[in-house]
Amino acid sequence: MGPMNYFLHFVLSLGILQAQFISSPEIFSVKTMKANVHESPSNASPVLWHLWKFMPVKVIAYKEEWVKFSDLDGEEGWVHKSVLSEVPTVMVKVKEAQLHKSPGGPVVWILDRGYSLRVFASDGEWLEVSDLGSSSGWVHRGSVWGAR
């Protein structure tokens, strides 16, 4: 293979890596107890609803200090970037999710749809999660949204 072929191979490899990076969604979590969701990227914009601590959001766009996101239900809004964190969190996407003592182990709690949890570890299809209060254990990846 000549120098030009090596160069073309390198450029194509970079393009594939870049496409993979761009195609994976950025998911952040709410780090404050409550965050205002605005109609547009401004504090003067109407507040549509609120997000709560540990709720995951998928980034759609950025505008200066603001982040446009979608949530579990596909609802969209704007939040100030200061309320977001890279701490991994998930939200229950099924009607009820079982929280297990260990991956596949005994059920210790039932979590309702919309319940948000911080993620501490993963083991295949299982995530170790906690609300940093009364609920800690392992949940199956298929029953939650927001896992990276």
C-alpha positions in Angstrom: 0.0 0.0 0.0 1.4 3.4 -1.1 1.5 6.6 1.0 -1.6 7.9 -0.6 -3.6 4.7 0.3 -2.4 5.0 3.9 -3.5 8.7 3.9 -7.0 7.8 2.5 -7.3 4.9 5.0 -6.5 7.3 7.8 -8.9 10.0 6.7 -11.7 7.5 6.2 -11.0 6.0 9.7 -11.3 9.5 11.2 -14.6 10.1 9.5 -16.0 6.8 10.8 -14.9 7.7 14.4 -16.3 11.2 14.1 -19.7 9.8 12.8 -19.8 7.4 15.7 -19.1 10.2 18.2 -21.6 12.5 16.7 -24.3 9.9 16.5 -24.2 9.0 20.2 -26.4 11.3 22.1 -25.2 13.5 25.0 -27.0 12.7 28.2 -26.8 14.8 31.2 -28.6 14.8 34.6 -30.1 17.5 36.7 -27.9 18.4 39.6 -30.1 20.9 41.4 -33.2 19.9 43.5 -35.4 21.7 40.9 -34.7 23.2 37.5 -37.0 25.5 35.5 -37.7 24.3 31.9 -38.0 27.3 29.6 -39.8 27.8 26.3 -36.7 29.4 24.8 -33.1 30.0 25.9 -33.7 33.0 28.3 -34.7 33.5 31.9 -37.3 35.9 30.6 -38.9 33.0 28.7 -42.0 31.3 30.2 -41.3 28.4 32.5 -43.1 25.3 31.0 -42.5 22.8 33.8 -39.8 21.7 36.2 -37.1 19.0 36.2 -36.0 17.3 39.5 -32.7 16.1 40.8 -31.2 13.1 38.9 -33.6 13.4 36.0 -31.7 12.5 32.8 -32.0 14.6 29.7 -30.8 14.1 26.1 -29.1 17.2 24.5 -30.6 18.4 21.2 -28.8 21.8 20.9 -26.7 24.4 22.6 -27.1 28.2 22.5 -24.6 30.1 24.6 -25.2 29.2 28.2 -28.4 27.2 27.4 -29.1 23.6 26.5 -32.1 22.4 24.5 -33.1 18.9 25.6 -35.6 16.1 25.3 -36.8 13.9 28.2 -38.1 10.4 28.5 -41.4 11.3 26.8 -39.8 13.3 24.0 -40.9 16.6 25.6 -38.5 19.4 24.7 -37.4 22.6 26.5 -34.4 24.8 27.5 -32.5 24.8 30.7 -29.4 26.8 31.8 -26.3 24.6 31.6 -25.5 25.4 35.3 -28.3 23.0 36.4 -26.8 20.0 34.5 -24.2 17.5 35.4 -22.3 14.6 33.8 -23.2 12.4 36.8 -24.8 9.3 35.2 -28.5 8.9 36.1 -31.5 6.9 34.7 -35.3 7.2 34.9 -37.7 4.3 35.1 -39.4 4.0 31.6 -41.7 1.1 32.3 -44.9 1.1 34.5 -43.0 -0.6 37.3 -39.4 -1.6 37.6 -38.0 -4.1 40.0 -35.0 -3.0 42.1 -32.9 -6.1 43.0 -30.5 -6.7 45.9 -27.9 -7.9 43.3 -28.0 -8.5 39.5 -30.9 -10.9 39.0 -31.2 -11.4 42.8 -34.2 -10.9 45.1 -36.5 -8.0 44.5 -36.2 -5.4 47.3 -38.3 -2.5 45.9 -40.7 -1.7 43.1 -40.0 1.6 41.3 -42.8 3.6 39.5 -42.4 5.0 36.0 -40.6 8.4 36.1 -38.5 7.6 39.2 -35.0 8.9 38.8 -31.8 7.3 40.2 -28.1 7.8 40.2 -26.0 5.2 38.5 -22.9 3.9 40.4 -21.8 0.8 38.4 -22.9 -1.6 35.7 -22.6 -5.4 35.2 -23.7 -6.4 31.7 -27.4 -5.6 31.5 -27.6 -4.5 35.1 -27.1 -1.1 36.7 -26.3 -0.4 40.3 -28.5 2.6 41.3 -29.6 4.6 44.3 -31.8 7.6 45.0 -29.3 8.4 47.8 -32.1 7.8 50.3 -34.3 4.8 50.8 -33.8 3.0 47.4 -30.5 1.2 46.5 -29.9 -1.9 44.4 -29.7 -3.2 40.9 -32.1 -2.5 38.0 -32.2 -4.0 34.5 -31.0 -1.7 31.8 -34.2 -2.4 29.7 -36.5 -0.9 32.3 -34.8 2.5 32.5 -34.0 5.4 30.1 -30.8 7.6 30.1 -28.1 5.0 30.6 -25.0 5.7 28.6 
